[in-house]
Amino acid sequence: MGTRSRRTWKILTKLSIAAVALFISAPHVCAADVAVLSTTTTAKRDDPVCNVRLSGPIVPGDNKKLESALDTVGPRGAPSDHALGHYRTTLCLNSPGGSYSEGLQIANFLLERRFRTMIEPNAICYSACALIFMTGNWTFEGQYFPDRILHVTGQLGFHAPYIKGIPQKTYSSLDLEAAYKASIQGIRLKTKRYAVRCA
């Protein structure tokens, strides 16, 4: 391998590692605020009411806080009504995103427990928060059905990772393809343990 090839490979390695690191964990310093607003579930036919609201950046540890908060919401109606999705627990979201791995843990928790997700008027939900929003669901006879509400003035945003520290120069399509493949492989290895199912 020549000097130029080694230099290009070093840059590509740096690019792929940076992509994985930034995609998995955004640099936020403040944890999300998790607030219990109502401890009673809502009938599906009624207007949704926020039981728990997650606000602010998502960081490691927020999943445990959210689990504890959602566990305070008590059932209403017969157990069979809950099994049929007649009563719903609603998680409201207002977050710019944050830790991708923590978002995956929260998403898996919501999938297992079958919660409704909602973005309220003028609220935002980007990046890892968007992943959480998409897992709002209920099940019937083993089938998953989406249960998500986005207000017309709310904002839901998905984005690719933003990478800093890469030299400003022109890269060939082969360079970019190699970096992309390395990044995807790194993300797959990191997220393999979190199997997010689509509704």
N, C-alpha and C positions, 0 to 999 in steps of 0.2 A: 504494500500500500504506500503510495507516494505521500510527500509532505502535504500537498493540497488536499488529497483524499482524507488524510488523517485529521486535518484541520476542519474539513467539512463534516466529518463524522462526529468530532467533538461538539461542534455547534448543534448538530442534529440531536445528539444525546442530551445536551443541555436543554434544547427546545422541548423534547418529549418529556423529560423529567419535570420541567417547569409547567408544562401543560397538565400533567397528571396532578401535581401538587396543588396548583391553583384551582383546578377543576374540583378537586376533592374538598378543599378547605379554603374558604374565602377569609381574608384577614380582618375579621371583626373582633373587637375586644369586649363588647357588652353582650351579656346573655339575653335571650328573649325573656319577655315578661309573660308569665302564664297565669291568667286570672280566671277563677270560677265565677260565672255570672248567674247561673241557675242550676240547681241540683235536681231538677225534674225534667224528664224526657218530654218531647213534644209529639203530639199525634201527627202522623205524616200528612194528613189532609189539612192541617192548620198551617198558618204562616210560620216559618222556621224561627226559632229563638236561639240565640247563642247560649250554649251551656258553658263552654270554655273558650277563651280567646287567647291566641298566641300572637304576641306583638314584638317586633324588633328582630335583630339579627339572630340567626340560629347557630348555636355553638355546642360543643360536646357537653353532655349532661342535660340538655333540654328534653331529650326523650324521657328520661326518668321523671322530670318535673311534670311533663305532660301526662304521662301514665298516671301519676298520683292524682293529678287534678281531674282527669276523666273518670277515675275510679270513684270520685265523690258523687257523681251523677247517678241518682237512684232510678230504678225502673218504675214505670207507671203502667197499669193495665195488667192483663193476664200474661203469663210467660209465652203462651201461644201467639199473642199479639206481637210480642217482640220478635219471635221466631219468624213471623211473616213480614216484619218490617213496618208494622203499623205505628210503632213509636220509635222516634229517632233521637239520638244524641248528636248535637251539632257542634263541630269545632270551627270557630271563626278564625281567619288568618289575616294578618296584616304585617308582612315581613319583606325586607329586601333580599332575603335569602341568607346564605352563610355556609356552614359546614355541609358538604355534600354527603359525607358518610353518616352524619347525624340525621340529615334529612331522610336518608334511606332507612334508617332504623325507625324513625317516626312513621314513615310510609308503610313499612311492614307491620307495625303495631296497629295502624288504622285498618289495614286489610284484614288482619286477624279478628279485630273486634267490631268491624262493620259500623263505622261512624260516618255521618254526613259531614261534608266540608263546605264552607261558605266564605265568600269574599264579600264583605259588606260595602255599602256606599262609600266611595272615595278611598277605600282601602287598596293596598298594593300587595302583590304576591309574586315575587320574582325568584328565579333560580331554584334553589333547594326547596323553597316554599311552594313553587309551582308543582314540583314533584309530589309534595305532600297533598296539595289540593286535588291532584288527579286521582288519588287513591280513595277518595270518598266513595263509599259503596254500601250496599246491603246484599244479602244473599237469600236465595230461595231454592230449595232442593239442589243445593250444590252449585248453583249458577250465580255468578257475580253480576250485579247490576250497578251502574254508576249512580251516585247520589251526591251531586255537586251543584252548588248554586253560585253563580257569578253575577253580582249586581251590574247593571248597565254602566254605572260610573266607577266600578272597581277596575283594577288593572291586573292582568295575569301576564307574566313575562317569562319567556324561555330564552336562554342565550348560550353562546359558546364561551369557553374560558378565555379570559384576557391574559395575555402573556407579556411580562416585562423582562428586561435584561437581555434580550436577544439583539445581536448586532444589526444595525440598519444597513442592509445590503440587498441585492437582488439574488433570490434563490431560484434554482431551476424547479421544474415541475416534479422531477425525480426526488429532489431534496425534500420538497413539501410532502410528497406522497410517503416517503420513508418516515418522516417525522410524525405524520398523521397515523400511520400504522403502529408506530412505537407507542404513541399516546393512547390509542384505543386499546392496545394490548395491556398497557399499565392500568387503565381504568377497569378493564375486565378482571384483572387479577385482584384489584382492590375491592370490587363490588361483587365478586363471585358469591360471597356468603349471603348477600342480600338479594334474593330472587323476587323482584317486584312483579306481581302479576297484573296484567291489564284487564280492565273490566270489559 
